[in-house]
Amino acid sequence: MRKLTPEEYAQMNLRGRGRRSAFAAAVLRLEVDEVLYLPKEEWKKTYHPSQTIYTIKKRYNRKFELLTEVNDKGWTVRRLK
């Protein structure tokens, strides 16, 4: 066990209690015009990531743009508002 610096803590991808996935937590932390890349091999769910984006959009009143790479290697999520 060791103590973390504030910079190390800010860089960690954490999630609290409940059923929020690491992907949903990362999307919630996006600032306006930031982009998150999700490789297809990291997505282990049976449903499409757009369902998670839609839920966050509805619940938190934010706007996102979800695009698929041309070669189907992953997705990009950009926060618009």
Gaussian input, Z-matrix of N, CA and C with variables (Angstrom, degrees):
# hf/3-21g

backbone

0 1
 N
 C     1     B1
 C     2     B2     1     A1
 N     3     B3     2     A2     1     D1
 C     4     B4     3     A3     2     D2
 C     5     B5     4     A4     3     D3
 N     6     B6     5     A5     4     D4
 C     7     B7     6     A6     5     D5
 C     8     B8     7     A7     6     D6
 N     9     B9     8     A8     7     D7
 C    10    B10     9     A9     8     D8
 C    11    B11    10    A10     9     D9
 N    12    B12    11    A11    10    D10
 C    13    B13    12    A12    11    D11
 C    14    B14    13    A13    12    D12
 N    15    B15    14    A14    13    D13
 C    16    B16    15    A15    14    D14
 C    17    B17    16    A16    15    D15
 N    18    B18    17    A17    16    D16
 C    19    B19    18    A18    17    D17
 C    20    B20    19    A19    18    D18
 N    21    B21    20    A20    19    D19
 C    22    B22    21    A21    20    D20
 C    23    B23    22    A22    21    D21
 N    24    B24    23    A23    22    D22
 C    25    B25    24    A24    23    D23
 C    26    B26    25    A25    24    D24
 N    27    B27    26    A26    25    D25
 C    28    B28    27    A27    26    D26
 C    29    B29    28    A28    27    D27
 N    30    B30    29    A29    28    D28
 C    31    B31    30    A30    29    D29
 C    32    B32    31    A31    30    D30
 N    33    B33    32    A32    31    D31
 C    34    B34    33    A33    32    D32
 C    35    B35    34    A34    33    D33
 N    36    B36    35    A35    34    D34
 C    37    B37    36    A36    35    D35
 C    38    B38    37    A37    36    D36
 N    39    B39    38    A38    37    D37
 C    40    B40    39    A39    38    D38
 C    41    B41    40    A40    39    D39
 N    42    B42    41    A41    40    D40
 C    43    B43    42    A42    41    D41
 C    44    B44    43    A43    42    D42
 N    45    B45    44    A44    43    D43
 C    46    B46    45    A45    44    D44
 C    47    B47    46    A46    45    D45
 N    48    B48    47    A47    46    D46
 C    49    B49    48    A48    47    D47
 C    50    B50    49    A49    48    D48
 N    51    B51    50    A50    49    D49
 C    52    B52    51    A51    50    D50
 C    53    B53    52    A52    51    D51
 N    54    B54    53    A53    52    D52
 C    55    B55    54    A54    53    D53
 C    56    B56    55    A55    54    D54
 N    57    B57    56    A56    55    D55
 C    58    B58    57    A57    56    D56
 C    59    B59    58    A58    57    D57
 N    60    B60    59    A59    58    D58
 C    61    B61    60    A60    59    D59
 C    62    B62    61    A61    60    D60
 N    63    B63    62    A62    61    D61
 C    64    B64    63    A63    62    D62
 C    65    B65    64    A64    63    D63
 N    66    B66    65    A65    64    D64
 C    67    B67    66    A66    65    D65
 C    68    B68    67    A67    66    D66
 N    69    B69    68    A68    67    D67
 C    70    B70    69    A69    68    D68
 C    71    B71    70    A70    69    D69
 N    72    B72    71    A71    70    D70
 C    73    B73    72    A72    71    D71
 C    74    B74    73    A73    72    D72
 N    75    B75    74    A74    73    D73
 C    76    B76    75    A75    74    D74
 C    77    B77    76    A76    75    D75
 N    78    B78    77    A77    76    D76
 C    79    B79    78    A78    77    D77
 C    80    B80    79    A79    78    D78
 N    81    B81    80    A80    79    D79
 C    82    B82    81    A81    80    D80
 C    83    B83    82    A82    81    D81
 N    84    B84    83    A83    82    D82
 C    85    B85    84    A84    83    D83
 C    86    B86    85    A85    84    D84
 N    87    B87    86    A86    85    D85
 C    88    B88    87    A87    86    D86
 C    89    B89    88    A88    87    D87
 N    90    B90    89    A89    88    D88
 C    91    B91    90    A90    89    D89
 C    92    B92    91    A91    90    D90
 N    93    B93    92    A92    91    D91
 C    94    B94    93    A93    92    D92
 C    95    B95    94    A94    93    D93
 N    96    B96    95    A95    94    D94
 C    97    B97    96    A96    95    D95
 C    98    B98    97    A97    96    D96
 N    99    B99    98    A98    97    D97
 C   100   B100    99    A99    98    D98
 C   101   B101   100   A100    99    D99
 N   102   B102   101   A101   100   D100
 C   103   B103   102   A102   101   D101
 C   104   B104   103   A103   102   D102
 N   105   B105   104   A104   103   D103
 C   106   B106   105   A105   104   D104
 C   107   B107   106   A106   105   D105
 N   108   B108   107   A107   106   D106
 C   109   B109   108   A108   107   D107
 C   110   B110   109   A109   108   D108
 N   111   B111   110   A110   109   D109
 C   112   B112   111   A111   110   D110
 C   113   B113   112   A112   111   D111
 N   114   B114   113   A113   112   D112
 C   115   B115   114   A114   113   D113
 C   116   B116   115   A115   114   D114
 N   117   B117   116   A116   115   D115
 C   118   B118   117   A117   116   D116
 C   119   B119   118   A118   117   D117
 N   120   B120   119   A119   118   D118
 C   121   B121   120   A120   119   D119
 C   122   B122   121   A121   120   D120
 N   123   B123   122   A122   121   D121
 C   124   B124   123   A123   122   D122
 C   125   B125   124   A124   123   D123
 N   126   B126   125   A125   124   D124
 C   127   B127   126   A126   125   D125
 C   128   B128   127   A127   126   D126
 N   129   B129   128   A128   127   D127
 C   130   B130   129   A129   128   D128
 C   131   B131   130   A130   129   D129
 N   132   B132   131   A131   130   D130
 C   133   B133   132   A132   131   D131
 C   134   B134   133   A133   132   D132
 N   135   B135   134   A134   133   D133
 C   136   B136   135   A135   134   D134
 C   137   B137   136   A136   135   D135
 N   138   B138   137   A137   136   D136
 C   139   B139   138   A138   137   D137
 C   140   B140   139   A139   138   D138
 N   141   B141   140   A140   139   D139
 C   142   B142   141   A141   140   D140
 C   143   B143   142   A142   141   D141
 N   144   B144   143   A143   142   D142
 C   145   B145   144   A144   143   D143
 C   146   B146   145   A145   144   D144
 N   147   B147   146   A146   145   D145
 C   148   B148   147   A147   146   D146
 C   149   B149   148   A148   147   D147
 N   150   B150   149   A149   148   D148
 C   151   B151   150   A150   149   D149
 C   152   B152   151   A151   150   D150
 N   153   B153   152   A152   151   D151
 C   154   B154   153   A153   152   D152
 C   155   B155   154   A154   153   D153
 N   156   B156   155   A155   154   D154
 C   157   B157   156   A156   155   D155
 C   158   B158   157   A157   156   D156
 N   159   B159   158   A158   157   D157
 C   160   B160   159   A159   158   D158
 C   161   B161   160   A160   159   D159
 N   162   B162   161   A161   160   D160
 C   163   B163   162   A162   161   D161
 C   164   B164   163   A163   162   D162
 N   165   B165   164   A164   163   D163
 C   166   B166   165   A165   164   D164
 C   167   B167   166   A166   165   D165
 N   168   B168   167   A167   166   D166
 C   169   B169   168   A168   167   D167
 C   170   B170   169   A169   168   D168
 N   171   B171   170   A170   169   D169
 C   172   B172   171   A171   170   D170
 C   173   B173   172   A172   171   D171
 N   174   B174   173   A173   172   D172
 C   175   B175   174   A174   173   D173
 C   176   B176   175   A175   174   D174
 N   177   B177   176   A176   175   D175
 C   178   B178   177   A177   176   D176
 C   179   B179   178   A178   177   D177
 N   180   B180   179   A179   178   D178
 C   181   B181   180   A180   179   D179
 C   182   B182   181   A181   180   D180
 N   183   B183   182   A182   181   D181
 C   184   B184   183   A183   182   D182
 C   185   B185   184   A184   183   D183
 N   186   B186   185   A185   184   D184
 C   187   B187   186   A186   185   D185
 C   188   B188   187   A187   186   D186
 N   189   B189   188   A188   187   D187
 C   190   B190   189   A189   188   D188
 C   191   B191   190   A190   189   D189
 N   192   B192   191   A191   190   D190
 C   193   B193   192   A192   191   D191
 C   194   B194   193   A193   192   D192
 N   195   B195   194   A194   193   D193
 C   196   B196   195   A195   194   D194
 C   197   B197   196   A196   195   D195
 N   198   B198   197   A197   196   D196
 C   199   B199   198   A198   197   D197
 C   200   B200   199   A199   198   D198
 N   201   B201   200   A200   199   D199
 C   202   B202   201   A201   200   D200
 C   203   B203   202   A202   201   D201
 N   204   B204   203   A203   202   D202
 C   205   B205   204   A204   203   D203
 C   206   B206   205   A205   204   D204
 N   207   B207   206   A206   205   D205
 C   208   B208   207   A207   206   D206
 C   209   B209   208   A208   207   D207
 N   210   B210   209   A209   208   D208
 C   211   B211   210   A210   209   D209
 C   212   B212   211   A211   210   D210
 N   213   B213   212   A212   211   D211
 C   214   B214   213   A213   212   D212
 C   215   B215   214   A214   213   D213
 N   216   B216   215   A215   214   D214
 C   217   B217   216   A216   215   D215
 C   218   B218   217   A217   216   D216
 N   219   B219   218   A218   217   D217
 C   220   B220   219   A219   218   D218
 C   221   B221   220   A220   219   D219
 N   222   B222   221   A221   220   D220
 C   223   B223   222   A222   221   D221
 C   224   B224   223   A223   222   D222
 N   225   B225   224   A224   223   D223
 C   226   B226   225   A225   224   D224
 C   227   B227   226   A226   225   D225
 N   228   B228   227   A227   226   D226
 C   229   B229   228   A228   227   D227
 C   230   B230   229   A229   228   D228
 N   231   B231   230   A230   229   D229
 C   232   B232   231   A231   230   D230
 C   233   B233   232   A232   231   D231
 N   234   B234   233   A233   232   D232
 C   235   B235   234   A234   233   D233
 C   236   B236   235   A235   234   D234
 N   237   B237   236   A236   235   D235
 C   238   B238   237   A237   236   D236
 C   239   B239   238   A238   237   D237
 N   240   B240   239   A239   238   D238
 C   241   B241   240   A240   239   D239
 C   242   B242   241   A241   240   D240

   B1=1.4359
   B2=1.5277
   B3=1.3447
   B4=1.4543
   B5=1.5191
   B6=1.3080
   B7=1.4584
   B8=1.5199
   B9=1.3235
   B10=1.4588
   B11=1.5248
   B12=1.3045
   B13=1.4569
   B14=1.5295
   B15=1.3184
   B16=1.4742
   B17=1.5315
   B18=1.3388
   B19=1.4636
   B20=1.5221
   B21=1.3345
   B22=1.4702
   B23=1.5229
   B24=1.3284
   B25=1.4590
   B26=1.5295
   B27=1.3282
   B28=1.4644
   B29=1.5321
   B30=1.3274
   B31=1.4653
   B32=1.5253
   B33=1.3262
   B34=1.4626
   B35=1.5191
   B36=1.3178
   B37=1.4598
   B38=1.5279
   B39=1.3383
   B40=1.4566
   B41=1.5103
   B42=1.2978
   B43=1.4580
   B44=1.5156
   B45=1.2857
   B46=1.4568
   B47=1.5140
   B48=1.3030
   B49=1.4537
   B50=1.5219
   B51=1.2790
   B52=1.4539
   B53=1.5200
   B54=1.3096
   B55=1.4560
   B56=1.5107
   B57=1.3061
   B58=1.4538
   B59=1.5232
   B60=1.3117
   B61=1.4605
   B62=1.5249
   B63=1.3040
   B64=1.4642
   B65=1.5280
   B66=1.3361
   B67=1.4605
   B68=1.5280
   B69=1.3227
   B70=1.4590
   B71=1.5247
   B72=1.3123
   B73=1.4664
   B74=1.5247
   B75=1.3369
   B76=1.4627
   B77=1.5257
   B78=1.3177
   B79=1.4709
   B80=1.5309
   B81=1.3264
   B82=1.4664
   B83=1.5206
   B84=1.3145
   B85=1.4561
   B86=1.5299
   B87=1.3305
   B88=1.4626
   B89=1.5209
   B90=1.3029
   B91=1.4584
   B92=1.5279
   B93=1.3222
   B94=1.4724
   B95=1.5267
   B96=1.3179
   B97=1.4638
   B98=1.5346
   B99=1.3067
   B100=1.4690
   B101=1.5168
   B102=1.3198
   B103=1.4583
   B104=1.5253
   B105=1.3212
   B106=1.4605
   B107=1.5229
   B108=1.3276
   B109=1.4656
   B110=1.5196
   B111=1.3244
   B112=1.4574
   B113=1.5263
   B114=1.3576
   B115=1.4630
   B116=1.5339
   B117=1.3047
   B118=1.4582
   B119=1.5297
   B120=1.3354
   B121=1.4646
   B122=1.5274
   B123=1.3288
   B124=1.4657
   B125=1.5235
   B126=1.3148
   B127=1.4664
   B128=1.5211
   B129=1.3333
   B130=1.4614
   B131=1.5201
   B132=1.3134
   B133=1.4619
   B134=1.5210
   B135=1.3287
   B136=1.4655
   B137=1.5302
   B138=1.3270
   B139=1.4589
   B140=1.5281
   B141=1.3170
   B142=1.4631
   B143=1.5278
   B144=1.3289
   B145=1.4645
   B146=1.5285
   B147=1.3134
   B148=1.4608
   B149=1.5310
   B150=1.3280
   B151=1.4616
   B152=1.5255
   B153=1.3154
   B154=1.4577
   B155=1.5246
   B156=1.3296
   B157=1.4658
   B158=1.5252
   B159=1.3191
   B160=1.4588
   B161=1.5256
   B162=1.3226
   B163=1.4602
   B164=1.5198
   B165=1.3255
   B166=1.4667
   B167=1.5281
   B168=1.3258
   B169=1.4623
   B170=1.5271
   B171=1.3094
   B172=1.4542
   B173=1.5289
   B174=1.3010
   B175=1.4594
   B176=1.5261
   B177=1.3232
   B178=1.4604
   B179=1.5330
   B180=1.3218
   B181=1.4679
   B182=1.5389
   B183=1.3142
   B184=1.4658
   B185=1.5129
   B186=1.3233
   B187=1.4669
   B188=1.5189
   B189=1.3334
   B190=1.4525
   B191=1.5158
   B192=1.3154
   B193=1.4570
   B194=1.5285
   B195=1.3282
   B196=1.4579
   B197=1.5257
   B198=1.3222
   B199=1.4597
   B200=1.5232
   B201=1.3331
   B202=1.4563
   B203=1.5197
   B204=1.3159
   B205=1.4631
   B206=1.5248
   B207=1.3050
   B208=1.4677
   B209=1.5343
   B210=1.3123
   B211=1.4675
   B212=1.5235
   B213=1.3365
   B214=1.4738
   B215=1.5221
   B216=1.3133
   B217=1.4692
   B218=1.5243
   B219=1.3369
   B220=1.4533
   B221=1.5188
   B222=1.3366
   B223=1.4485
   B224=1.5227
   B225=1.3193
   B226=1.4561
   B227=1.5202
   B228=1.3235
   B229=1.4547
   B230=1.5221
   B231=1.3305
   B232=1.4652
   B233=1.5179
   B234=1.3072
   B235=1.4623
   B236=1.5171
   B237=1.3338
   B238=1.4580
   B239=1.5179
   B240=1.3225
   B241=1.4781
   B242=1.4993
   A1=108.37
   A2=114.21
   A3=118.05
   A4=109.43
   A5=115.71
   A6=121.23
   A7=109.12
   A8=115.44
   A9=121.85
   A10=109.73
   A11=114.91
   A12=119.67
   A13=107.87
   A14=117.62
   A15=119.14
   A16=112.61
   A17=117.63
   A18=120.65
   A19=111.03
   A20=117.22
   A21=120.93
   A22=110.02
   A23=116.15
   A24=120.28
   A25=111.01
   A26=116.62
   A27=120.68
   A28=111.26
   A29=118.12
   A30=121.83
   A31=113.12
   A32=118.00
   A33=120.88
   A34=110.79
   A35=115.85
   A36=122.85
   A37=106.83
   A38=116.72
   A39=122.37
   A40=111.50
   A41=115.59
   A42=120.92
   A43=107.80
   A44=115.92
   A45=121.43
   A46=111.44
   A47=115.21
   A48=119.91
   A49=109.34
   A50=116.21
   A51=120.28
   A52=110.82
   A53=116.19
   A54=120.97
   A55=112.96
   A56=118.79
   A57=120.72
   A58=110.06
   A59=116.52
   A60=120.87
   A61=110.17
   A62=115.96
   A63=120.80
   A64=110.20
   A65=117.03
   A66=121.22
   A67=110.80
   A68=117.16
   A69=120.92
   A70=110.69
   A71=117.34
   A72=120.80
   A73=110.81
   A74=116.96
   A75=120.68
   A76=110.89
   A77=117.55
   A78=121.20
   A79=110.05
   A80=116.88
   A81=120.00
   A82=112.37
   A83=118.07
   A84=121.74
   A85=113.37
   A86=118.28
   A87=120.84
   A88=111.07
   A89=116.30
   A90=122.32
   A91=108.00
   A92=117.06
   A93=121.97
   A94=109.31
   A95=116.70
   A96=127.35
   A97=113.95
   A98=119.94
   A99=121.28
   A100=109.05
   A101=116.19
   A102=121.79
   A103=109.17
   A104=115.51
   A105=122.84
   A106=107.80
   A107=116.86
   A108=121.00
   A109=109.21
   A110=116.52
   A111=122.84
   A112=108.81
   A113=118.09
   A114=119.99
   A115=110.87
   A116=116.36
   A117=121.16
   A118=112.12
   A119=117.90
   A120=119.66
   A121=112.60
   A122=118.63
   A123=121.63
   A124=112.12
   A125=118.14
   A126=121.80
   A127=109.26
   A128=117.00
   A129=122.61
   A130=113.41
   A131=118.02
   A132=121.77
   A133=110.81
   A134=116.27
   A135=120.30
   A136=111.49
   A137=117.13
   A138=121.03
   A139=110.13
   A140=115.91
   A141=123.15
   A142=109.91
   A143=119.14
   A144=121.18
   A145=113.91
   A146=117.64
   A147=119.95
   A148=111.73
   A149=117.80
   A150=120.19
   A151=110.82
   A152=116.64
   A153=120.94
   A154=110.34
   A155=116.17
   A156=121.04
   A157=110.06
   A158=117.73
   A159=121.80
   A160=110.95
   A161=117.59
   A162=121.78
   A163=111.21
   A164=116.84
   A165=121.10
   A166=110.10
   A167=115.91
   A168=120.94
   A169=110.41
   A170=116.89
   A171=121.99
   A172=111.98
   A173=116.50
   A174=121.06
   A175=112.94
   A176=117.54
   A177=121.19
   A178=114.09
   A179=117.64
   A180=123.40
   A181=111.40
   A182=115.84
   A183=122.36
   A184=108.52
   A185=116.39
   A186=120.70
   A187=109.15
   A188=115.15
   A189=122.33
   A190=110.11
   A191=114.68
   A192=122.51
   A193=106.12
   A194=116.33
   A195=121.84
   A196=108.16
   A197=116.96
   A198=121.78
   A199=109.77
   A200=115.44
   A201=122.15
   A202=108.99
   A203=116.11
   A204=120.00
   A205=109.38
   A206=116.93
   A207=121.98
   A208=110.66
   A209=117.65
   A210=120.94
   A211=112.75
   A212=118.15
   A213=124.34
   A214=113.40
   A215=117.56
   A216=121.59
   A217=112.20
   A218=118.35
   A219=120.24
   A220=112.36
   A221=115.19
   A222=122.34
   A223=110.12
   A224=115.60
   A225=121.10
   A226=107.90
   A227=115.27
   A228=122.33
   A229=106.79
   A230=116.35
   A231=120.65
   A232=108.77
   A233=115.89
   A234=119.51
   A235=108.76
   A236=115.45
   A237=121.48
   A238=111.84
   A239=117.97
   A240=120.97
   A241=109.96
   D1=146.16
   D2=178.55
   D3=-151.46
   D4=159.60
   D5=176.87
   D6=-81.34
   D7=147.74
   D8=179.10
   D9=-105.12
   D10=147.01
   D11=172.66
   D12=-80.99
   D13=160.30
   D14=177.84
   D15=-58.29
   D16=-33.44
   D17=179.07
   D18=-67.98
   D19=-42.12
   D20=178.62
   D21=-64.03
   D22=-41.43
   D23=-179.69
   D24=-64.11
   D25=-40.30
   D26=-179.75
   D27=-66.31
   D28=-28.46
   D29=-178.64
   D30=-81.75
   D31=-15.38
   D32=-176.78
   D33=-74.29
   D34=146.33
   D35=177.47
   D36=-99.03
   D37=93.77
   D38=-173.79
   D39=-108.84
   D40=155.87
   D41=171.61
   D42=-138.06
   D43=148.13
   D44=-177.40
   D45=-88.29
   D46=-161.36
   D47=178.10
   D48=-70.60
   D49=159.54
   D50=178.22
   D51=110.79
   D52=-164.28
   D53=-172.61
   D54=-108.43
   D55=22.96
   D56=-179.37
   D57=-80.83
   D58=130.29
   D59=179.51
   D60=-78.34
   D61=167.10
   D62=177.36
   D63=-63.25
   D64=-35.53
   D65=177.64
   D66=-63.99
   D67=-46.88
   D68=179.99
   D69=-63.36
   D70=-39.67
   D71=178.32
   D72=-63.66
   D73=-40.61
   D74=179.22
   D75=-67.19
   D76=-38.51
   D77=179.00
   D78=-66.58
   D79=-39.20
   D80=179.01
   D81=-65.03
   D82=-28.91
   D83=-179.43
   D84=-83.82
   D85=-5.14
   D86=-179.73
   D87=-65.80
   D88=134.94
   D89=172.48
   D90=-89.62
   D91=167.79
   D92=-179.88
   D93=-59.03
   D94=133.07
   D95=-179.89
   D96=71.93
   D97=7.61
   D98=172.30
   D99=-83.18
   D100=150.23
   D101=-177.14
   D102=-123.29
   D103=137.79
   D104=177.79
   D105=-117.12
   D106=131.47
   D107=177.91
   D108=-105.75
   D109=130.13
   D110=179.80
   D111=-120.47
   D112=106.25
   D113=177.26
   D114=-66.94
   D115=146.78
   D116=-176.74
   D117=-62.79
   D118=-33.82
   D119=-178.77
   D120=-70.47
   D121=-16.74
   D122=177.13
   D123=-85.88
   D124=-17.72
   D125=-177.86
   D126=-87.84
   D127=106.76
   D128=-175.58
   D129=-101.88
   D130=-0.01
   D131=-177.80
   D132=-77.99
   D133=159.39
   D134=178.77
   D135=-84.54
   D136=-17.85
   D137=-179.68
   D138=-100.09
   D139=164.27
   D140=-177.76
   D141=-77.43
   D142=147.37
   D143=178.61
   D144=-60.22
   D145=-19.14
   D146=-179.60
   D147=-63.43
   D148=-26.40
   D149=178.16
   D150=-66.32
   D151=-40.54
   D152=177.04
   D153=-65.82
   D154=-43.16
   D155=179.45
   D156=-62.43
   D157=-42.71
   D158=-179.69
   D159=-62.36
   D160=-42.87
   D161=179.30
   D162=-62.36
   D163=-44.58
   D164=179.35
   D165=-65.67
   D166=-40.87
   D167=179.65
   D168=-59.84
   D169=-43.62
   D170=-178.56
   D171=-71.56
   D172=-45.21
   D173=-174.08
   D174=-73.23
   D175=-37.34
   D176=-173.88
   D177=-109.99
   D178=5.02
   D179=177.65
   D180=54.10
   D181=52.34
   D182=176.54
   D183=-120.95
   D184=158.69
   D185=178.81
   D186=-116.72
   D187=139.00
   D188=-178.43
   D189=-134.15
   D190=159.85
   D191=172.89
   D192=-123.68
   D193=118.86
   D194=179.37
   D195=-110.67
   D196=118.19
   D197=-179.16
   D198=-123.30
   D199=145.70
   D200=177.46
   D201=-99.21
   D202=140.15
   D203=175.86
   D204=-64.31
   D205=150.49
   D206=-177.26
   D207=-61.15
   D208=-37.98
   D209=-177.84
   D210=-89.33
   D211=13.74
   D212=179.34
   D213=55.62
   D214=38.27
   D215=178.74
   D216=-94.12
   D217=-11.16
   D218=-179.53
   D219=169.60
   D220=-169.89
   D221=-177.49
   D222=-130.57
   D223=154.28
   D224=170.57
   D225=-119.56
   D226=139.29
   D227=178.15
   D228=-120.62
   D229=122.94
   D230=178.54
   D231=-120.76
   D232=130.62
   D233=177.76
   D234=-83.83
   D235=128.30
   D236=-178.07
   D237=-99.07
   D238=-38.54
   D239=-178.28
   D240=-142.20

